[in-house]
Amino acid sequence: MAESRRQLSKFTMIFAAGTLLSRVLGLVRDMVCLAFIPTASMGPFLVAFKLPNMLRDLVGEGASNAAFVPVFSETLETKSEEDYRELVSAAMSAMLIILGVLTVLGVILLPLLLRSLHVLSLFTAVGGVPDEKIHQIVTLSMWTFPYLFFIGMTVFGMGALFSVKHYATPSWSPALLNVALIATCLIFRNAFKDPAYALVMGVWIGGIAQMLVQYRALVKYTGVRRPNFHLRHPALRTMLWLLIPILLGQATGEVNKLVDTLFAVTLGDDKVKALYMANRLVQLPLSVFGLAVTAAILPSISRAGARKDYDEIRQTLMHGFRQTYFLVFPALLGLIIMRKPIVELLFQRGAFTEIDTQQTATALLFYGTGLLCFVWVKIAAAGFYAMQNTKTPVLVASLSMFLNILFNFVLVEPLGYRGLALATTLSFTINFVVLCVLLYDRIGKLWDTPFLIALGRITMAAAMMAAVAYGTHIRFTRYFDADTLLHHAASTLLPIALAVLVYGIMCTYLGVEDLKHFASLFRSRRTANDESEDSGESEDSGE
């Protein structure tokens, strides 16, 4: 078990490192786009691009993580590599057909869907959305929607690569989209009457590039080159039966996102931008740490599920909960305490004004409080997926969807855009609690005394970290009051750097084992590099 946990930490680090690269480039992309693309173009583009991204989560990541990885892992565990390759090829065939049909239907039906903006305007304190704005969103949506096909095939490839424990390419390939959007924004923003179409060009280039890179990795690590269209493959039928409830469950979450987006449009382009940027900042620790842990543990618990080893599933889930708490909880406190200086440093320039900063920081407060539950919902759901039980997470997600929509209608008028962020946090928290109760009923309690002690130690270290960050920032701004980029950078980055150092020292002092796991991996990597260099020197001297 100790060796298994060390392997999980290694996979987490690999995925987190590549994802961090992608997310940092994503922040650079947002900084560039917000500075050079006017709000009147940026807001509609964000709405348009959100639609294919939502369906990507529905048929891409949802299918890959919940239906494909467990069956791929079971095939590798119980059958031959040739059987595995045949199954991956058959699944590729099915995804080509599903994504192709969805892409065509989406382009046709989008105009009808977006007409609902007039209806939602009745429930907000803001007037209706102009017809010209709706037409702009519809047109941009029809151009960006084919991204669904490219990213859907990309994410399918991730599932096959996860099952053979290759995490590097899936983690960094999303960076290609960010590079493409930065380039097209800088080069082509003045080439179109509406600058948003420069970003549409970037979406196409980035989507195709991601798909090609993932396909190359798929060929190299799985040996699958082309679809075989064996749509009657027995395991493929198992996947599809698992996929149907997953699609329904994922659809509940995507409906939530869609309703949130449409509500935000009725509140104004500036509110769309504020909610989007706050969500982007929350997605940084969520993707770098939370999704990395989830991706790392899913193949392991899927193999345990194939052996009906429920104790190993429980132990691995507890490891995932504790590891994400170690990584995500300090990020949660940091985002809440340093929300305004972070937003100000990253985005406040050009078309992004001081009012935008204040609105984004406020939305970040409401989103940030739910960060831990956003992560833990995915880990808890992975426990059911490993046992090939996809119905339970669907039912719980459906409950969460209805609650989120209800909270939206109740909170949007008194709280405005803040109510939309708060509704998301509340619904995810309830989702997580219900999943944990149901997991307890199936595999036993997901905690023990060492687990609770570890969480207590991490909490103490993170609280000290947060106090240091807040105190340092306040003192810095009090004694060095200047409105320059250098001042903003120093007053934000120095407290964060000092806080990270304090967190590491406190975790060491308190004996937090998760820090030891990651530190041992760094030491092993350094030792391996040193041995490699020594070997190279010996060979050179021999020659």
C-alpha positions, -999 to +999 in steps of 0.1 A: +000+000+000+029+024+008+045+018-026+011+022-042+006+056-025+040+066-036+031+058-072-001+077-069+019+107-057+042+104-086+014+103-111-002+133-094+030+152-097+034+144-134-002+154-142-001+185-120+032+198-135+018+196-171-015+210-160+002+239-142+020+248-174-013+248-193-031+268-166-003+294-163-005+299-200-043+301-196-039+330-172-015+347-197-041+341-224-068+357-203-045+387-194-038+393-231-074+388-243-089+410-216-064+438-223-068+438-261-104+426-267-132+450-258-158+439-233-185+442-260-167+414-279-151+395-251-184+389-232-203+373-261-172+352-270-170+338-235-206+328-237-202+312-271-171+293-262-186+281-230-212+259-249-187+235-266-167+234-234-197+223-215-205+195-240-168+186-239-172+179-202-204+160-210-191+135-237-154+140-232-141+141-196-173+125-182-171+095-206-133+092-204-131+092-166-163+074-157-170+049-184-139+043-204-110+042-179-126+015-156-134-008-186-100-001-202-083-008-168-103-040-163-094-053-198-057-047-191-060-064-157-078-095-169-071-099-206-043-094-232-028-062-246-042-072-280-077-073-265-071-038-250-060-023-283-090-038-301-113-022-274-096+012-276-101+011-314-137+002-311-143+030-285-125+055-309-151+045-335-180+051-312-167+085-301-161+096-337-198+089-345-211+104-312-191+136-314-198+141-351-235+138-346-235+161-316-214+187-334-239+189-364-269+190-341-254+217-320-247+240-349-283+235-361-300+239-327-280+267-310-301+296-324-332+281-308-315+276-274-301+311-272-335+327-278-343+317-241-323+348-230-354+369-233-372+346-209-345+346-182-344+384-183-378+383-165-362+369-133-334+395-130-334+431-120-319+441-154-337+448-187-338+424-216-309+414-238-309+434-271-315+414-303-282+425-317-264+410-287-282+377-291-274+376-328-237+382-320-237+354-295-255+330-318-231+336-347-200+332-326-215+300-310-220+284-344-184+291-353-169+279-320-191+248-316-170+225-339-143+227-312-165+201-294-153+175-320-116+183-317-115+185-279-139+155-275-115+132-294-086+147-275-102+139-241-111+104-254-074+098-260-067+109-224-088+081-211-069+055-230-035+070-220-045+072-183-053+035-184-017+027-195-004+053-169+008+079-193-001+112-178+024+137-194+008+144-228-028+147-215-015+172-189+003+196-211-016+194-244-043+219-234-015+245-234-017+244-272-051+261-271-038+289-249-008+295-272-031+296-303-055+321-286-026+343-275-011+344-310-044+350-329-054+377-304-021+396-308-018+391-346-054+391-359-075+412-335-076+441-360-082+419-390-119+415-382-147+440-377-155+421-345-122+412-327-139+381-312-134+363-345-096+364-340-103+343-309-125+320-330-095+314-353-074+305-322-101+280-310-099+261-343-061+261-345-057+251-308-084+224-310-069+207-340-034+209-325-045+193-293-062+164-312-031+157-333-007+157-304-030+134-284-034+111-314+004+108-317+007+098-280-022+073-285-003+056-313+030+055-294+017+043-260-013+021-269-005+010-305-039+021-318-038+039-351-073+039-365-109+031-356-120-005-365-157+003-363-164-029-344-194-014-328-207-048-316-177-053-293-190-067-260-169-044-238-180-015-259-216-023-250-206-023-214-191+011-218-221+025-235-244+011-208-222+029-183-221+059-205-259+065-207-264+073-170-231+092-170-244+114-198-275+120-178-255+128-147-230+150-165-259+167-183-272+179-149-239+197-142-238+212-177-274+224-175-263+242-143-234+259-162-257+268-190-283+283-168-256+303-149-242+316-181-276+326-195-285+344-163-251+362-163-258+374-199-290+390-187-270+409-160-245+424-185-212+416-203-192+429-173-209+403-151-202+375-176-165+386-176-163+388-137-179+353-132-157+338-160-124+352-146-133+342-110-141+307-122-108+306-141-088+314-110-107+287-090-100+263-119-062+267-114-059+248-082-088+226-091-072+214-123-036+214-112-041+196-079-077+183-077-081+168-111-045+155-110-052+135-079-085+122-094-068+112-126-041+094-107-063+074-084-090+064-109-071+036-128-059+022-094-093+020-078-107+007-111-083-022-109-093-027-073-129-026-083-123-053-109-109-075-081-138-066-058-112-053-033-134-027-015-109-021+013-083-009-012-109+013-029-117+029+005-080+033+014-072+049-019-101+072-018-090+083+017-056+089+003-071+110-025-092+131+000-062+137+022-038+146-006-062+170-022-068+186+012-031+191+016-028+207-019-061+225-022-071+238+012-042+263+014-050+274-021-086+280-010-075+302+018-050+320-004-076+328-031-100+342-005-076+363+015-056+376-015-084+377-040-083+414-048-045+419-052-043+387-073-071+399-097-056+434-098-021+421-106-032+396-132-059+414-151-063+451-143-050+468-174-064+479-208-101+470-211-101+454-177-110+483-153-109+487-115-147+480-114-140+447-132-114+439-106-138+445-077-166+424-093-142+395-101-128+395-066-163+394-051-173+365-073-140+348-064-150+350-027-182+330-033-166+305-057-135+300-036-154+289-005-166+259-025-132+249-040-127+219-017-161+205-024-156+210-062-126+187-059-140+162-034-172+156-055-150+143-083-131+120-060-162+107-044-178+100-077-147+082-089-153+057-061-187+048-076-173+047-111-145+022-100-173-002-089-190+005-123-219+021-105-228+051-125-264+055-115-258+067-080-237+098-090-263+105-116-292+107-091-271+128-067-260+151-095-296+155-106-306+166-071-277+191-072-288+204-105-323+212-094-310+228-062-286+249-081-313+262-105-336+268-076-308+287-058-302+308-089-339+319-092-339+327-054-306+344-051-301+362-084-324+391-077-312+400-042-275+392-048-271+396-086-240+378-101-229+370-065-260+348-061-250+327-092-216+320-077-231+312-042-257+289-058-229+269-074-210+265-041-241+255-022-252+229-047-217+213-049-214+211-011-247+193-009-236+170-037-205+160-019-222+154+014-248+131-001-221+111-021-201+106+011-231+093+030-238+068+002-202+057-001-202+051+037-232+028+032-213+008+005-176+006+015-175+018+051-164+051+067-140+072+047-120+083+077-100+070+106-080+085+134-048+090+114-069+106+086-085+131+109-052+139+127-036+145+093-064+169+083-061+187+116-023+192+111-028+204+076-055+229+088-032+243+114-004+248+089-027+264+063-042+287+089-007+299+099+001+303+062-030+324+056-023+347+086+012+353+074+000+361+038-026+385+051-004+403+076+025+406+052+003+421+025-013+446+048+020+458+062+036+460+027+007+481+013+007+503+044+044+512+042+049+511+005+019+529-010+025+533-048+003+525-078+027+508-101+030+474-116+062+466-096+045+476-064+014+454-071+036+425-080+057+428-049+028+433-025+011+402-040+039+378-048+061+383-018+033+375+007+024+345-013+060+332-015+065+338+022+032+320+029+042+290+009+075+288+028+057+290+061+032+263+050+061+240+042+079+247+075+047+241+095+039+209+076+075+197+083+072+206+120+038+190+124+049+158+106+024+160+076+031+128+057+019+141+023+047+166+023+071+137+029+057+118+000+063+146-025+097+154-010+108+118-014+098+119-050+119+150-056+149+133-038+144+101-059+143+122-091+175+140-081+193+107-072+182+092-106+196+122-124+229+121-105+233+084-112+225+090-149+252+118-150+277+096-132+270+068-156+275+091-186+309+103-171+321+067-167+312+059-203+330+090-215+361+081-196+360+046-209+359+058-244 
